Amino acid sequence: MSYYQRHAFFCTNLRADGSVCCRQAGSLEMREFAKNLSKELGISGPGGVRVNAAGCLDRCAEGPIVVVYPEGVWYSYVDEEDVREIVESHLGRGEVVERLLIPQKSTGKTNS
């Protein structure tokens, strides 16, 4: 069994050249909100969930973004209400928040 049931990684990258990035959209504050909310809900910690900051996840045009593992589900969010829904639904109950999903990109690779 994993140490954490789920891991949420919030992209908090800041691009030095000023181009579009998640941090410009408030990702640091939204990560902190998610972390605090998971603690309030009693779902954080060993056997529960962990909310982490990540560097660039290379999906800037779709951001701000958070990815939840082990499922590998990618979300885009706008505000605290979106983040609350991700934390309560996906992190808390394992229910994917369909309306906030961003599509997975195909790598063109196949497993043979």
Beta strands, then each sheet from edge to edge (+ up, - down):
strand 1: 6-11
strand 2: 49-54
strand 3: 65-69
strand 4: 73-76
sheet 1: 2+ 1+ 3- 4+
end
